[in-house]
C-alpha cells in the first residue's frame, strides 16, 4: 500500500459542494427517502449515524428529503415536532391515502440539527394485516416468519406500510409533475439494516419504479458468530451460512437481510471489513463503502479543546478522590485515565484483552515507572441492584473534609486579617486553633478504611458470573496500594445526573487521556471516532471499520494518537502483548508530548466530518438513480473518490513525538509541563501551526 498521510486541508470534493438546500434536487424533481428502525427512536449506533448525518443531508436535499421509521411514543414525544405537510404536496396526498386505509401516520420534523421532515408509522394500526403481509412474503419470496418472533413481525408490518406509502407517493408525484409541467419524478429510497430492508423487498417484488439503496451496518450472522469462540475473520469463506443461521434460529431474519442485499440496486456497507464479511455471509460484494461520520464542531482557538480537557479532568479527579479515599497515595498530576465503553459484549468489544493487558501494564509500571498511576474505567451498562455503599460513602467523606477545610480556611483568614489590622505579625499558633485541629483530625480519621477501594461503583447483579468482575479477579487487579493500575467498573451509562461522576459521557471522554477499544467485532466504531474528534488519543484494532479506515488514510496513525492493535493476523497472546506495550508507550509520554499528540489527534477530525464522508452516500444514491433512470445525469457530476480523502503531507508538519525522540522538546523550559500551555508561540511553531 502507498504511504499516505492526512493533514488539515480542504478536500477537493466533499459534500459542501452540493449544499443548496435542495435547489437542484427540486429542479430535477428528485426525492430522497431514508428509512431506518432508529429514525427518532434511540436503540443503538444506527441512531447516531442517522441523527448526526441529518444536518448535512438537509443542507444537501432540503425539503426533497424525508426520513421514515416506526412511531415509538416514548421517544417521539421528545424527538418529534408534529405538523402536517403543506397542501398540494404529494407527500401529504400519500399520507392521507394511507390514513384512509386505517393506518396511523405521524408527520412532522425531527428535533435535531437540520430539522429533517419525518414520517413515523404506528405499527399497531396495521397489525390486523400481518397475516396478509406474511402470506405475500411467502408467496413471492418463500420466506416464512415464525409467529412468536415479535421483532420480525414488527419489521414486516413497518416494511409493508413504508412500501405502500412509497408506491402511493410515486403515483401522486407523477400526477403532480404532469399537472405542473415538471420532469418525471426520480425517487431513491435508502434502507438501513434488515428491519427496514423488508420495505425494499416489497418495493422490488411489486416492481415499483423507485431506486433503492441498502446499507448494512453489521451483518446479523456476523454478530452471532463472533459471540462464539470462532476465529471468525480467518474462516469467513468456510461457514455454511444457511446452517449457521438455522442453528441460531435466525434463518428467517438472515433471509430477509440477504434478500434486501440482493434486490437493492446499490448495496453499501460502512467499512471495508464489513464489506469483506458481507461478501462471504450475504454473498454480495458492496458497490460502495459509506463510512460513518460525525458532526464536527470546530473551536475558533486551537487551545480551546485542551482547556476543556483540563476542566473535565478535574471533575474526574474529584471522583477519584472520593472513590479511592483513604488510599490516595498516588499523585493525581501523574495519574492517567484510560477507559473503554460501549454495549456489554465482553468478547466482541475487547474487554477481555483490555483487562489482561492492564494486568501486564501494572507489572511494567511497578518495575519501570512506579510514580505513574493508571486508573482504568470500564463503562458497560448491565443489571445492578444499586450503588455501592462504600463508593457513595467515600464521596460523602471527601465532601465533609472539603467543607471543614473551607470553614477553617475562612476562620484563619479572618483571624489573620484582624491580627494585621491591629499592627501585629500573625503567629502560626494563634491562627490555627486547637478546635480547628480537632475538626480536621476527626475528618481524617473518618477517611481511614480497612478494606481496599471497590473495583465497581455499583452492586452488580450475579457478580460471581459477571465476565468483567471474573476477569478482574483472575488478574488480581484489586486496587491495592501496590497496584499502579487501578480499576473502576461503572455498569451504567454516564449522565450529568449521576451522583458519583456528575458529568455526561462527552465530558468524561474529554477528561480522559486514552480511549482503549480493542474490539474483535466492530463494523465501524463510533467510540474511537468520538475520541478523535475531541482530540483524545485512542486504541483500536484492524478488525474495526474505524481502524481499517485510519490505516488506509494515514501512513503513520500512531503519530496522530491512533494506536491500531493487530487482532487479525497474529495470535491472541501477541495481541495482548501489543496492547500492553501501546499502553506502556503512552504512559511514558510526558505532559508536553501528550499535548502535542492531542493536537495532532484533533487535526484528524476533518477526516471524520460528515461534510467529508457524506459524499459517499450521495455517490450511492446517484448510482441507484442511474440504474433505474438511465438518462439521469448528476448536474454537478463531481463524484468524490476514495483518493479525495488522502491528503498530501504539508512541509511544515513535524515528525511524531513518539517515533522521533530528538525533535520532542525537553520539558525543562518554564511552564512546559503545564497541560494547558498550548497557545504559546513556541508550542504552536512546534506543532506546525502558523
C-alpha positions, 0 to 999 in steps of 0.5 A, a space after each residue: 500500500 502507498 504511504 499516505 498521510 492526512 493533514 488539515 486541508 480542504 478536500 477537493 470534493 466533499 459534500 459542501 459542494 452540493 449544499 443548496 438546500 435542495 435547489 437542484 434536487 427540486 429542479 430535477 424533481 428528485 426525492 430522497 427517502 431514508 428509512 431506518 428502525 432508529 429514525 427518532 427512536 434511540 436503540 443503538 449506533 444506527 441512531 447516531 449515524 442517522 441523527 448526526 448525518 441529518 444536518 448535512 443531508 438537509 443542507 444537501 436535499 432540503 425539503 426533497 428529503 424525508 426520513 421514515 421509521 416506526 412511531 415509538 411514543 416514548 421517544 417521539 414525544 421528545 424527538 418529534 415536532 408534529 405538523 402536517 405537510 403543506 397542501 398540494 404536496 404529494 407527500 401529504 396526498 400519500 399520507 392521507 391515502 394511507 390514513 384512509 386505509 386505517 393506518 396511523 401516520 405521524 408527520 412532522 420534523 425531527 428535533 435535531 440539527 437540520 430539522 429533517 421532515 419525518 414520517 413515523 408509522 404506528 405499527 399497531 394500526 396495521 397489525 390486523 394485516 400481518 397475516 396478509 403481509 406474511 402470506 405475500 412474503 411467502 408467496 413471492 419470496 418463500 420466506 416464512 416468519 415464525 409467529 412468536 418472533 415479535 421483532 420480525 413481525 414488527 419489521 414486516 408490518 413497518 416494511 409493508 406500510 413504508 412500501 405502500 406509502 412509497 408506491 402511493 407517493 410515486 403515483 401522486 408525484 407523477 400526477 403532480 409533475 404532469 399537472 405542473 409541467 415538471 420532469 418525471 419524478 426520480 425517487 431513491 429510497 435508502 434502507 438501513 439494516 434488515 428491519 427496514 430492508 423488508 420495505 425494499 423487498 416489497 418495493 422490488 417484488 411489486 416492481 415499483 419504479 423507485 431506486 433503492 439503496 441498502 446499507 448494512 451496518 453489521 451483518 446479523 450472522 456476523 454478530 452471532 458468530 463472533 459471540 462464539 469462540 470462532 476465529 471468525 475473520 480467518 474462516 469467513 469463506 468456510 461457514 455454511 451460512 444457511 446452517 449457521 443461521 438455522 442453528 441460531 434460529 435466525 434463518 428467517 431474519 438472515 433471509 430477509 437481510 440477504 434478500 434486501 442485499 440482493 434486490 437493492 440496486 446499490 448495496 453499501 456497507 460502512 467499512 471495508 471489513 464489513 464489506 469483506 464479511 458481507 461478501 462471504 455471509 450475504 454473498 454480495 460484494 458492496 458497490 460502495 463503502 459509506 463510512 460513518 461520520 460525525 458532526 464536527 464542531 470546530 473551536 475558533 482557538 486551537 487551545 480551546 479543546 485542551 482547556 476543556 480537557 483540563 476542566 473535565 479532568 478535574 471533575 474526574 479527579 474529584 471522583 477519584 478522590 472520593 472513590 479511592 479515599 483513604 488510599 490516595 497515595 498516588 499523585 493525581 498530576 501523574 495519574 492517567 485515565 484510560 477507559 473503554 465503553 460501549 454495549 456489554 459484549 465482553 468478547 466482541 468489544 475487547 474487554 477481555 484483552 483490555 483487562 489482561 493487558 492492564 494486568 501486564 501494564 501494572 507489572 511494567 509500571 511497578 518495575 519501570 515507572 512506579 510514580 505513574 498511576 493508571 486508573 482504568 474505567 470500564 463503562 458497560 451498562 448491565 443489571 445492578 441492584 444499586 450503588 455501592 455503599 462504600 463508593 457513595 460513602 467515600 464521596 460523602 467523606 471527601 465532601 465533609 473534609 472539603 467543607 471543614 477545610 473551607 470553614 477553617 480556611 475562612 476562620 484563619 483568614 479572618 483571624 489573620 486579617 484582624 491580627 494585621 489590622 491591629 499592627 501585629 505579625 500573625 503567629 502560626 499558633 494563634 491562627 490555627 486553633 486547637 478546635 480547628 485541629 480537632 475538626 480536621 483530625 476527626 475528618 481524617 480519621 473518618 477517611 481511614 478504611 480497612 478494606 481496599 477501594 471497590 473495583 465497581 461503583 455499583 452492586 452488580 447483579 450475579 457478580 460471581 458470573 459477571 465476565 468483567 468482575 471474573 476477569 478482574 479477579 483472575 488478574 488480581 487487579 484489586 486496587 491495592 496500594 501496590 497496584 499502579 493500575 487501578 480499576 473502576 467498573 461503572 455498569 451504567 451509562 454516564 449522565 450529568 445526573 449521576 451522583 458519583 461522576 456528575 458529568 455526561 459521557 462527552 465530558 468524561 471522554 474529554 477528561 480522559 487521556 486514552 480511549 482503549 477499544 480493542 474490539 474483535 467485532 466492530 463494523 465501524 466504531 463510533 467510540 474511537 471516532 468520538 475520541 478523535 474528534 475531541 482530540 483524545 488519543 485512542 486504541 483500536 484494532 484492524 478488525 474495526 471499520 474505524 481502524 481499517 479506515 485510519 490505516 488506509 488514510 494515514 501512513 503513520 496513525 500512531 503519530 496522530 494518537 491512533 494506536 491500531 492493535 493487530 487482532 487479525 493476523 497474529 495470535 491472541 497472546 501477541 495481541 495482548 502483548 501489543 496492547 500492553 506495550 501501546 499502553 506502556 508507550 503512552 504512559 511514558 509520554 510526558 505532559 508536553 508530548 501528550 499535548 502535542 499528540 492531542 493536537 495532532 489527534 484533533 487535526 484528524 477530525 476533518 477526516 471524520 466530518 460528515 461534510 467529508 464522508 457524506 459524499 459517499 452516500 450521495 455517490 450511492 444514491 446517484 448510482 441507484 438513480 442511474 440504474 433505474 433512470 438511465 438518462 439521469 445525469 448528476 448536474 454537478 457530476 463531481 463524484 468524490 473518490 476514495 483518493 479525495 480523502 488522502 491528503 498530501 503531507 504539508 512541509 511544515 508538519 513535524 515528525 511524531 513525538 513518539 517515533 522521533 525522540 530528538 525533535 520532542 522538546 525537553 520539558 525543562 523550559 518554564 511552564 512546559 509541563 503545564 497541560 494547558 500551555 498550548 497557545 504559546 508561540 513556541 508550542 504552536 511553531 512546534 506543532 506546525 501551526 502558523 
